[in-house]
Amino acid sequence: MAGQLGFHIQQDRCIGCFTCQITCKDKNDLEVGQLYRRVHEIAGGGYTEVGNNAYQADVYAYWISLGCNHCQEAPCVKNCPTGAMQKRPEDGIVYVDQEKCIGCRYCTWSCPYGAPQYNPKTGKVGKCDFCRDLLAKGEAPACVAACPMRVLDYGPMEELEKKYGGTRQIKGIPDPNLTKPSLLITPHRAAAVVK
């Protein structure tokens, strides 16, 4: 695979089962409270009176599975004082060099997605590294392989754009212009941003 790697989320089919989150936590042997991939529920709406004591429902709920978006303009990399947070030139994967990490947490404060996670036991930060070990063996990232609904996919961004189209902006996540995330989403109808 060549070019910037990214994720695609078929959000309109996500059932919020948390399998991707659990699999990632298990694969990375994370401590309590640490999550490299998180499933967020977003709900809202209400009821509108349409006359004669009749109401129309406008209620919605959807889920978004987010890990590190391996941003093209990653503030965690830019703001890391030791160079521990790095972006691989060959595929754009953002990862933490544990030898250089001093646990200052500048990366955790810089990331609008909350991807870097501080581990108080080690005094260092960890995050999704796109399962580099699995990719090296020709396997899919753990979250992608585990999804029972096949909602998650990965690959070079150019290929994902051709295959799925989609958007980088939905209701409930930061503006993509902040970091240029390597993320495409086929949105749930209530998540779509109308411009």
N, C-alpha and C positions, 0 to 999 in steps of 0.2 A: 504494500500500500504506500502510495506517495501522496504528499500534500497534507494539509491541515486535517487531522482527524477530528471528528465530532460525533455528537449523538443526535438521533432523531427520536422524537416521542410522538407516537400516535395517540395523543392525549384524549381524543374523542372516544377511544376504546378502553382507556385505563379504568380499572374497577377499584383501584385503591386497596389492593390486597397486601401491599407492603413486602412482597416477595423479593423485589430488587433491593430494598433497604436491608432486609434480614440477611440475604445472601452476601451482600457487600460487607456487612458487619461481621459475619461469620468468616468470610474469606480473609479479611484483614485482622481478625482476632482483636477487635476493638474493645476498649474499656466501656463500662457503663457510662452513658451520657455522650459517647462519641459516635458520630454517624458521618460517613463519607458520602452517603446518598440518603436523601430524606424525601419521604412522600408527604406532601402537604395537601390538606383538604381545604378547598376554598368554597364557601357557601354564602348565599345571600338571596336577595329578592324579597318578595312579600306578596301581598294580595291587594288588588285594586277593586274598589266597588264599581260595578258597571251598571247599577240601577236595580230597583225592585228587590233589594236585599240579596242580590247576586254578586259574587266576587269572582274575579279572574286571577288564577295563580300565575305568579311570575317568579317562582322559587327555583333555585338551581343549586347544584353541588358538583364539583369536579375535583380531580386530583392532578397534581403535577409532581413528577419524580425528578428531583434535581440532585446532581452531584457537582463535581467541578465541571465547568463548561470549557475548560482549556482555552480561555479567551485569547483572541488575537492581540489584544492590548491589555494583558493581564496586570492589574495593579498590584497583585501580590508579588509578582516578579520584580516589578519596578521599585516597590518600596522595601524589599528585603535588604537589610544593610550588610548581610554577610555573603550574599549570592547563593544561599541555600535553596531558595525558590528559583527553579530554572525552567526554561522552555526549550524543548528539543527542536533543533532547526529542521530535522528531517520530517517530522510529523506533527509538530506543534503541541505535543503532550507537555503539560505543566506538572512538575513533580518536585519533591523536596529531597535535597541531598542531606541526609540525616547527619553526616559528618560535619557539615557546616552550620546546621541549625543550632541557634543559641536560645531558642524559646522566647524571643522578645515579643512575639505575637503581632508584629506590624502587619503581617500577611492576613491574620484573622480580622484585623480592624479595617484592612483595605478592601477585602472582598465583599461586594454587595450581595453575593449569593450565600455567604457563610460557609464556603467550602473548606478552607483550612481549619483543622480542629486541633486544639491544644490538648496534650496529654500530660496531666500533672504528675503522673508516675515517672515518665521519662524526662519531663521538662522540655519536650520538643513538640513540634507541630507535625501532623500528618494530614494527608488528604488523598482523594481519588487520584491515582496515577494511571488511569485508563487500563488497569490490570496489565501493565507492561510485561510482566512475566508470562501471562497467558497469551498475549499478542505475539511474543517471541516464539511461542510454540504453535502459532497459527490458530489459536483458539479465540473465541469472542470474550469480551469482558464478562465477568461473573454476573453482573446485573442484567445484561442483555440475554445471556444464555438461560438465566433462571426465569425470566418473565413468562408466566403461563399464557398470557394473552398476546404475546409477541408484539407488545406495544413499543418496546425499545429496539433500536437498531443503531449501528455505528458504521463508520467508514469515512473516507475522504469527503470533505464538505461538498466538493463539486459533484461527486456521485450522489450524495444524499439529496442535494438540490434537484438534480435531474430526476431522481427516482420518486421523490415525495413532494417536492415544492415545499410549501409550508411557510412559516413565519418565525421570527425570533422574538416577537413581542406578543404577549398575552396579558390579560388582566391578572395581577397577582405576583408578577416578577418585575425586577428592575428594568429600566429602559436599556435596550441592547446597545444604544449608542455610547453608553458608559465604558463598555469593555470589549465590544464586538465578540460575543460568545460564540463558540463553535457548537451551536445548538439550533436545531430546526424542530418546529412543533406543528403538527396538524392539530389545530385547536378544537376543543369542545365548543359547541355553539355559544355557550355563555361566556367563554374565555376570550373569544375573538375581539380584537381591538378594532373598532370601526373608525376609519379616518375620513 
